[in-house]
């Protein structure tokens, strides 16, 4: 009975800690995104995410269907975001030379600069947040996060 009670108590404690970690991670990312949005008010967070995804397909472009899959939203919602980004001269729709029925979404030259600024601002905001940690604490955090998620960022596991 004591072993079972201890296991239940340990499981409850782990569940509570997991919940706290998730809440802290969510708030951290939310604050970083808010900081970036403040410096790029002309882009909504989904629009910023969309141009990041498109940038990873800069050579060949990407279809609306694939964008919808990667963002976990409907093609109709993607089209609305695309229209807004076209109006801002950040992306274009181009006919796929390999399949004239297919349309590929590509970045414009101004979008390349926008992405560099977004990345810089995202990094700077994160660096300010992590400024609360010393170098050893940051190394420990990297080791812990790597233990949880050992896979490096790839096309398939990035949003």
C-alpha positions as CSV (number, residue, x, y, z in Angstrom):
1,X,0.0,0.0,0.0
2,X,2.8,2.4,0.8
3,X,4.6,1.8,-2.5
4,X,1.4,2.4,-4.4
5,X,0.7,5.5,-2.5
6,X,4.2,6.8,-3.2
7,X,3.8,6.1,-6.9
8,X,0.5,7.9,-7.0
9,X,2.0,10.9,-5.1
10,X,5.1,10.9,-7.5
11,X,2.8,10.7,-10.5
12,X,0.7,13.6,-9.2
13,X,3.8,15.7,-8.6
14,X,5.2,14.9,-12.1
15,X,1.8,15.9,-13.6
16,X,1.8,19.2,-11.7
17,X,5.4,19.9,-12.8
18,X,4.6,19.0,-16.4
19,X,1.7,21.4,-16.3
20,X,3.9,24.2,-14.9
21,X,6.5,23.6,-17.6
22,X,3.9,23.8,-20.3
23,X,2.5,27.0,-18.9
24,X,5.9,28.6,-18.6
25,X,6.9,27.6,-22.2
26,X,3.6,28.9,-23.6
27,X,3.9,32.2,-21.8
28,X,7.6,32.5,-22.9
29,X,6.8,32.0,-26.6
30,X,3.8,34.3,-26.3
31,X,5.9,37.1,-24.9
32,X,8.6,36.6,-27.6
33,X,5.9,36.7,-30.3
34,X,4.3,39.8,-28.8
35,X,7.7,41.6,-28.7
36,X,8.2,40.7,-32.4
37,X,4.6,41.7,-33.3
38,X,5.2,45.1,-31.7
39,X,8.2,45.8,-34.0
40,X,6.3,44.4,-37.1
41,X,2.7,45.7,-36.6
42,X,2.0,45.3,-40.4
43,X,2.2,41.5,-40.1
44,X,-0.2,39.3,-38.1
45,X,1.5,36.4,-36.3
46,X,0.0,33.9,-38.9
47,X,1.3,36.0,-41.7
48,X,4.8,36.1,-40.2
49,X,4.7,32.3,-39.7
50,X,3.5,31.9,-43.3
51,X,6.4,33.8,-44.8
52,X,8.8,31.9,-42.6
53,X,7.4,28.6,-44.1
54,X,7.5,30.0,-47.6
55,X,11.1,31.1,-47.1
56,X,12.1,27.4,-46.5
57,X,10.9,26.8,-50.1
58,X,12.4,29.9,-51.7
59,X,13.8,28.1,-54.7
60,X,10.8,26.1,-55.9
61,X,8.0,27.9,-54.1
62,X,5.2,26.0,-52.2
63,X,1.6,25.2,-53.0
64,X,-1.4,26.5,-51.0
65,X,-2.3,22.9,-50.1
66,X,1.2,22.3,-48.7
67,X,1.1,25.6,-46.7
68,X,-2.3,24.6,-45.3
69,X,-0.9,21.2,-44.2
70,X,2.2,22.7,-42.6
71,X,0.1,25.4,-40.8
72,X,-2.7,23.0,-39.9
73,X,-5.3,25.3,-41.3
74,X,-7.7,25.2,-44.3
75,X,-6.5,26.1,-47.8
76,X,-9.2,28.9,-47.7
77,X,-7.6,30.4,-44.6
78,X,-4.1,30.2,-46.3
79,X,-5.5,32.0,-49.3
80,X,-6.8,34.9,-47.1
81,X,-3.3,35.2,-45.5
82,X,-1.7,35.0,-49.0
83,X,-3.9,37.8,-50.3
84,X,-2.9,40.1,-47.5
85,X,0.8,39.3,-48.1
86,X,0.4,39.9,-51.9
87,X,-1.1,43.3,-51.1
88,X,2.0,44.0,-48.9
89,X,4.3,43.0,-51.8
90,X,5.8,40.2,-49.8
91,X,4.8,37.2,-51.8
92,X,3.7,36.3,-55.4
93,X,1.6,33.6,-57.0
94,X,3.4,32.0,-59.9
95,X,2.4,29.2,-62.3
96,X,4.5,26.1,-61.7
97,X,6.5,25.5,-64.9
98,X,6.4,21.8,-64.3
99,X,2.6,21.8,-64.0
100,X,0.7,24.8,-65.5
101,X,-2.4,23.9,-63.5
102,X,-0.4,24.3,-60.2
103,X,0.3,27.7,-58.5
104,X,3.4,28.1,-56.4
105,X,3.8,30.8,-53.7
106,X,7.1,32.6,-53.6
107,X,8.7,35.4,-51.7
108,X,9.4,38.8,-53.2
109,X,12.8,40.5,-52.6
110,X,11.3,42.8,-49.9
111,X,10.1,39.7,-48.1
112,X,13.7,38.4,-47.8
113,X,14.7,41.6,-45.9
114,X,11.5,41.3,-43.8
115,X,12.4,37.7,-42.8
116,X,15.9,38.7,-41.8
117,X,14.4,41.5,-39.6
118,X,11.9,39.1,-38.1
119,X,14.6,36.5,-37.3
120,X,16.8,39.2,-35.7
121,X,14.0,40.6,-33.6
122,X,12.8,37.1,-32.5
123,X,16.4,36.2,-31.5
124,X,16.9,39.5,-29.7
125,X,13.7,39.1,-27.8
126,X,14.6,35.5,-26.8
127,X,18.1,36.6,-25.8
128,X,16.6,39.3,-23.5
129,X,14.3,36.6,-21.9
130,X,17.3,34.2,-21.5
131,X,19.3,37.1,-20.0
132,X,17.9,36.0,-16.6
133,X,20.1,32.9,-16.9
134,X,23.9,32.7,-16.6
135,X,25.9,30.7,-19.1
136,X,26.0,27.6,-17.0
137,X,22.2,27.7,-16.5
138,X,21.8,28.1,-20.3
139,X,24.0,25.1,-20.9
140,X,21.9,23.1,-18.4
141,X,18.7,24.2,-20.1
142,X,20.0,23.2,-23.6
143,X,21.0,19.8,-22.2
144,X,17.6,19.3,-20.6
145,X,15.6,20.4,-23.7
146,X,17.9,18.2,-25.9
147,X,17.1,15.3,-23.7
148,X,13.4,15.8,-24.2
149,X,13.6,16.6,-27.9
150,X,16.8,15.2,-29.3
151,X,15.9,15.7,-33.0
152,X,17.4,18.8,-34.6
153,X,15.1,21.1,-36.5
154,X,14.1,19.7,-39.9
155,X,11.5,20.6,-42.5
156,X,9.1,18.0,-41.1
157,X,9.3,19.0,-37.5
158,X,9.3,22.8,-38.0
159,X,5.9,24.6,-38.1
